[in-house]
Amino acid sequence: MSFGLLSKMATLKTNHIRHTISGMQKITTIMPVISQVLNNRLIGREFSSVAVVPTMFKREDYKRTIYDAIFSDWKILTRPNDWNDFKNGKEGVRRYRHEDLPPIYRTGLYELGVAVIGQDDLGQKFDPDNVVPTYLGQSVDMKSRLQDYGRCGGHLPASLFEDLSSKEFCILFRYAMMRSKWEAAAIEGMILSTIDYPWNC
């Protein structure tokens, strides 16, 4: 995990529910190529000829992106201490939350993020500005992929999820339905060619 992300997470924890990325005043008039790509995707046009912009932007530096419109709202995957309480056999505890997972066998993109959310706000709609996005992926079955993250961390280190859980962070996700594996992989590749996510290696 990068020093920059650790610093932002420390600020997140200190300020709790407050707008924890308040210092990030950059406006999302960025990624002109991806903007055009996603506009083409939304109106059904081809985008295979769009050029790639080499400039890289750090995802955690932006509250909003040009592709927010195609994603769901942020949903909670794991709550603070879920993993550790489950591991310790605490009664009635689940390792992850399954209520808001996407439908089974649906192809699409997904983002993972980290946030501190007060106990009183866990069952309510919370401010997406409090979420630090950390990972972008795609799958032909997003529900199964997200369940893997919730159960064991998926391809990410389980120790990462355990550490975040023990430090009172929530892990969240949001997703965007795609028409095919090819479309999901193409848009993922174009986003990652311009946006640097801290957990994407």
KEKE-3310 file (N, C-alpha, C; in steps of 0.2 Angstrom, whole numbers, plus 5000, padded with zeros to 4 digits):
npx = (5004:5003:5012:5006:4992:4991:4992:4981:4971:4974:4970:4957:4952:4955:4947:4935:4918:4918:4921:4933:4942:4944:4955:4957:4955:4954:4946:4935:4938:4945:4954:4950:4950:4945:4932:4926:4926:4918:4906:4904:4902:4890:4881:4881:4891:4906:4922:4935:4945:4950:4962:4976:4979:4994:4996:4995:4984:4981:4970:4965:4966:4954:4938:4927:4924:4924:4917:4908:4894:4890:4891:4885:4879:4890:4892:4892:4904:4912:4911:4918:4929:4922:4929:4938:4930:4922:4932:4936:4925:4914:4897:4884:4890:4895:4907:4907:4896:4881:4870:4869:4875:4879:4868:4868:4880:4883:4891:4904:4912:4920:4923:4934:4934:4939:4934:4929:4916:4903:4895:4881:4878:4879:4868:4863:4862:4877:4890:4898:4910:4917:4924:4938:4944:4952:4954:4952:4943:4937:4924:4917:4907:4902:4897:4901:4915:4916:4911:4922:4932:4926:4926:4939:4948:4951:4961:4969:4979:4975:4978:4978:4964:4961:4969:4963:4950:4953:4956:4945:4940:4929:4926:4922:4911:4907:4898:4897:4887:4891:4890:4897:4911:4922:4919:4919:4933:4939:4936:4940:4954:4957:4953:4963:4974:4976:4972:4978:4977:4978:4979:4980:4991)
npy = (4994:5011:5025:5037:5033:5027:5039:5046:5037:5038:5051:5050:5041:5049:5060:5054:5054:5065:5076:5068:5069:5082:5091:5088:5096:5095:5095:5085:5087:5079:5066:5066:5056:5044:5049:5051:5038:5032:5039:5035:5021:5022:5026:5017:5016:5011:5010:5006:5013:5023:5034:5031:5040:5045:5051:5049:5048:5049:5038:5040:5053:5060:5065:5063:5055:5055:5044:5040:5040:5028:5019:5010:5015:5017:5002:4993:4980:4974:4977:4986:4976:4964:4953:4950:4947:4937:4927:4925:4918:4925:4926:4926:4934:4939:4936:4945:4956:4952:4957:4968:4964:4962:4955:4937:4930:4941:4951:4964:4979:4984:4993:4994:5001:5011:5016:5026:5023:5029:5020:5023:5026:5016:5008:5017:5029:5035:5047:5048:5054:5051:5039:5031:5026:5011:5000:4993:4982:4969:4957:4941:4937:4946:4945:4933:4936:4947:4941:4932:4941:4946:4934:4929:4938:4937:4938:4948:4951:4942:4947:4961:4964:4959:4968:4981:4979:4977:4990:4998:5001:5001:4991:4994:4993:4996:4995:4992:4987:4977:4974:4963:4952:4956:4970:4974:4972:4980:4993:4993:4992:5004:5013:5010:5013:5026:5030:5028:5015:5012:4998:4991:4982)
npz = (5000:4996:5002:5001:5000:5013:5021:5017:5022:5035:5038:5035:5045:5056:5054:5054:5050:5043:5028:5021:5011:5008:5004:4992:4978:4965:4949:4939:4926:4917:4908:4894:4883:4889:4893:4880:4876:4885:4883:4870:4872:4880:4871:4862:4852:4842:4849:4847:4840:4847:4853:4866:4880:4887:4900:4918:4931:4948:4956:4969:4971:4967:4969:4961:4945:4927:4923:4933:4931:4925:4935:4950:4966:4980:4990:5005:5008:5018:5035:5049:5059:5055:5049:5059:5070:5065:5063:5076:5080:5085:5089:5077:5068:5052:5039:5027:5018:5010:5004:4995:4983:4966:4953:4950:4938:4930:4919:4921:4926:4942:4956:4971:4987:5002:5018:5032:5042:5052:5066:5067:5054:5046:5041:5032:5018:5013:5012:4997:4995:5006:5003:4998:4983:4978:4970:4953:4944:4933:4928:4922:4931:4942:4955:4961:4961:4969:4981:4983:4987:4999:5007:5007:5003:4990:4976:4982:4996:5010:5023:5021:5021:5034:5042:5038:5043:5057:5060:5060:5047:5033:5019:5003:4988:4971:4956:4938:4925:4910:4893:4888:4890:4883:4881:4894:4898:4888:4892:4905:4903:4896:4905:4915:4909:4910:4923:4939:4951:4968:4972:4961:4952)
capx = (5000:5007:5013:5000:4986:4991:4991:4974:4967:4975:4966:4950:4951:4955:4941:4929:4913:4919:4924:4940:4947:4943:4960:4958:4950:4954:4940:4935:4938:4951:4953:4946:4949:4940:4926:4923:4925:4912:4901:4902:4899:4883:4876:4882:4896:4912:4927:4942:4950:4951:4969:4977:4982:4999:4996:4992:4981:4980:4963:4963:4966:4948:4931:4923:4927:4919:4913:4903:4887:4889:4892:4880:4881:4895:4889:4897:4906:4914:4911:4924:4929:4919:4934:4941:4925:4921:4938:4936:4919:4908:4890:4880:4894:4897:4913:4905:4888:4879:4863:4869:4879:4875:4865:4873:4882:4882:4898:4905:4917:4919:4929:4934:4936:4940:4931:4927:4908:4901:4890:4875:4877:4881:4862:4860:4866:4883:4893:4903:4916:4921:4927:4945:4944:4958:4955:4947:4943:4931:4923:4910:4902:4904:4894:4906:4921:4915:4911:4929:4935:4923:4927:4946:4952:4952:4968:4972:4981:4970:4981:4976:4957:4961:4972:4959:4945:4954:4957:4939:4938:4924:4928:4916:4912:4902:4899:4894:4885:4893:4886:4901:4918:4926:4918:4922:4940:4942:4935:4945:4961:4957:4954:4969:4980:4976:4971:4983:4973:4984:4979:4981:4998)
capy = (5000:5017:5030:5042:5030:5027:5045:5048:5033:5040:5057:5047:5039:5055:5065:5050:5054:5072:5075:5067:5071:5089:5094:5086:5100:5094:5094:5080:5089:5075:5060:5067:5050:5040:5052:5050:5031:5030:5042:5031:5015:5023:5027:5011:5017:5008:5014:5003:5017:5029:5034:5031:5046:5042:5055:5045:5051:5044:5038:5042:5060:5062:5063:5061:5054:5056:5037:5039:5039:5021:5014:5010:5019:5013:4998:4990:4973:4972:4982:4986:4970:4958:4948:4947:4944:4930:4923:4923:4914:4929:4924:4931:4939:4937:4939:4950:4958:4950:4960:4973:4961:4962:4949:4932:4929:4947:4954:4971:4982:4985:4996:4993:5007:5010:5022:5025:5025:5028:5014:5025:5028:5010:5006:5023:5031:5039:5052:5044:5058:5048:5033:5031:5021:5008:4995:4993:4976:4967:4949:4939:4935:4951:4943:4928:4939:4951:4936:4930:4947:4946:4928:4927:4943:4936:4938:4952:4948:4942:4951:4967:4965:4959:4974:4986:4977:4978:4997:5001:5003:4997:4990:4995:4991:4998:4991:4994:4981:4978:4969:4957:4952:4960:4977:4976:4972:4985:4999:4993:4993:5011:5017:5009:5016:5033:5031:5023:5013:5010:4991:4988:4981)
capz = (5000:4995:5008:5000:5002:5020:5024:5016:5026:5042:5038:5035:5052:5061:5053:5054:5045:5039:5021:5022:5005:5007:5001:4985:4975:4957:4946:4935:4918:4915:4904:4888:4879:4892:4892:4874:4876:4889:4879:4864:4875:4882:4865:4857:4846:4843:4852:4846:4837:4851:4855:4873:4883:4892:4906:4923:4937:4954:4957:4976:4972:4964:4972:4956:4939:4922:4922:4939:4929:4923:4941:4955:4972:4984:4994:5010:5008:5025:5040:5054:5064:5053:5048:5065:5074:5062:5064:5083:5082:5088:5087:5073:5064:5045:5036:5023:5017:5003:5002:4989:4978:4959:4951:4948:4931:4926:4917:4922:4930:4949:4960:4978:4991:5009:5021:5039:5042:5059:5067:5066:5047:5042:5037:5028:5012:5016:5008:4993:4996:5011:5000:4995:4979:4978:4965:4948:4940:4929:4929:4919:4936:4947:4961:4963:4962:4976:4986:4985:4991:5006:5010:5008:5000:4983:4974:4986:5002:5016:5028:5020:5023:5041:5044:5038:5047:5064:5061:5059:5040:5029:5012:4999:4981:4966:4949:4931:4921:4904:4888:4886:4893:4879:4882:4901:4898:4884:4896:4911:4900:4894:4912:4919:4905:4912:4930:4943:4957:4973:4973:4954:4951)
cpx = (5004:5007:5007:4994:4985:4990:4984:4970:4968:4971:4959:4948:4950:4949:4934:4924:4914:4921:4931:4945:4946:4949:4961:4953:4951:4947:4940:4934:4944:4949:4948:4945:4944:4933:4923:4922:4919:4906:4899:4899:4892:4878:4877:4887:4902:4917:4934:4947:4952:4959:4970:4981:4987:4999:4992:4990:4980:4973:4961:4963:4959:4942:4927:4927:4921:4915:4909:4896:4885:4889:4886:4883:4886:4891:4895:4898:4908:4914:4917:4923:4926:4923:4936:4936:4923:4926:4938:4929:4914:4902:4887:4883:4895:4903:4912:4898:4887:4873:4863:4873:4875:4872:4870:4874:4881:4890:4898:4911:4915:4925:4928:4936:4936:4937:4930:4920:4906:4895:4883:4873:4878:4874:4859:4864:4871:4886:4898:4910:4920:4925:4933:4945:4951:4959:4950:4948:4937:4931:4917:4905:4905:4902:4899:4913:4921:4914:4917:4932:4932:4925:4935:4951:4953:4959:4972:4974:4976:4972:4979:4969:4957:4964:4967:4953:4947:4955:4951:4937:4933:4927:4922:4917:4906:4903:4895:4893:4888:4890:4890:4908:4922:4925:4920:4930:4943:4941:4939:4952:4962:4957:4961:4975:4981:4975:4975:4979:4979:4984:4980:4988:5000)
cpy = (5006:5022:5035:5040:5030:5033:5047:5044:5035:5046:5055:5045:5044:5059:5061:5051:5061:5071:5074:5068:5078:5093:5093:5090:5100:5092:5089:5082:5085:5069:5061:5061:5046:5043:5051:5042:5029:5033:5037:5024:5016:5024:5022:5011:5013:5012:5011:5007:5023:5028:5034:5037:5044:5045:5050:5050:5047:5044:5041:5050:5064:5060:5060:5060:5054:5049:5036:5037:5032:5016:5015:5014:5014:5009:4995:4983:4971:4978:4981:4980:4964:4952:4945:4944:4937:4925:4920:4920:4918:4927:4929:4935:4935:4940:4945:4951:4956:4953:4964:4970:4961:4955:4944:4932:4935:4950:4961:4973:4983:4989:4994:4999:5006:5017:5020:5028:5024:5023:5017:5026:5021:5007:5012:5024:5036:5043:5048:5048:5055:5042:5035:5025:5018:5003:4995:4986:4974:4959:4948:4937:4940:4948:4938:4931:4943:4946:4933:4935:4946:4940:4927:4933:4943:4935:4943:4949:4948:4946:4958:4969:4964:4965:4980:4985:4979:4986:5001:5004:4998:4996:4990:4993:4995:4995:4994:4988:4983:4973:4963:4958:4956:4968:4979:4976:4978:4992:4999:4994:5001:5015:5016:5012:5024:5035:5025:5022:5010:5002:4987:4988:4979)
cpz = (5000:5001:5007:5002:5010:5023:5023:5021:5033:5043:5039:5042:5057:5060:5054:5048:5041:5032:5021:5016:5003:5004:4994:4980:4967:4955:4940:4928:4916:4911:4898:4884:4882:4892:4886:4873:4879:4886:4874:4867:4877:4877:4860:4852:4848:4846:4851:4843:4841:4854:4863:4875:4888:4899:4912:4928:4942:4956:4964:4976:4969:4967:4967:4949:4933:4921:4928:4936:4927:4929:4946:4961:4975:4989:4999:5009:5014:5029:5045:5059:5061:5052:5055:5070:5072:5064:5071:5085:5085:5085:5083:5068:5057:5043:5031:5022:5010:5000:4996:4983:4971:4958:4949:4940:4927:4925:4919:4925:4937:4951:4967:4981:4998:5012:5028:5039:5049:5060:5065:5058:5043:5038:5033:5022:5015:5010:5004:4993:5001:5009:4997:4990:4978:4973:4959:4945:4936:4929:4925:4924:4942:4954:4965:4965:4968:4982:4988:4989:4998:5010:5012:5006:4993:4981:4978:4992:5007:5022:5027:5022:5031:5044:5044:5042:5055:5065:5060:5052:5037:5022:5008:4992:4977:4960:4944:4927:4914:4899:4887:4890:4889:4880:4889:4901:4894:4888:4902:4908:4899:4900:4915:4915:4907:4920:4934:4950:4962:4973:4967:4953:4944)
residu = (MET:SER:PHE:GLY:LEU:LEU:SER:LYS:MET:ALA:THR:LEU:LYS:THR:ASN:HIS:ILE:ARG:HIS:THR:ILE:SER:GLY:MET:GLN:LYS:ILE:THR:THR:ILE:MET:PRO:VAL:ILE:SER:GLN:VAL:LEU:ASN:ASN:ARG:LEU:ILE:GLY:ARG:GLU:PHE:SER:SER:VAL:ALA:VAL:VAL:PRO:THR:MET:PHE:LYS:ARG:GLU:ASP:TYR:LYS:ARG:THR:ILE:TYR:ASP:ALA:ILE:PHE:SER:ASP:TRP:LYS:ILE:LEU:THR:ARG:PRO:ASN:ASP:TRP:ASN:ASP:PHE:LYS:ASN:GLY:LYS:GLU:GLY:VAL:ARG:ARG:TYR:ARG:HIS:GLU:ASP:LEU:PRO:PRO:ILE:TYR:ARG:THR:GLY:LEU:TYR:GLU:LEU:GLY:VAL:ALA:VAL:ILE:GLY:GLN:ASP:ASP:LEU:GLY:GLN:LYS:PHE:ASP:PRO:ASP:ASN:VAL:VAL:PRO:THR:TYR:LEU:GLY:GLN:SER:VAL:ASP:MET:LYS:SER:ARG:LEU:GLN:ASP:TYR:GLY:ARG:CYS:GLY:GLY:HIS:LEU:PRO:ALA:SER:LEU:PHE:GLU:ASP:LEU:SER:SER:LYS:GLU:PHE:CYS:ILE:LEU:PHE:ARG:TYR:ALA:MET:MET:ARG:SER:LYS:TRP:GLU:ALA:ALA:ALA:ILE:GLU:GLY:MET:ILE:LEU:SER:THR:ILE:ASP:TYR:PRO:TRP:ASN:CYS)
# end
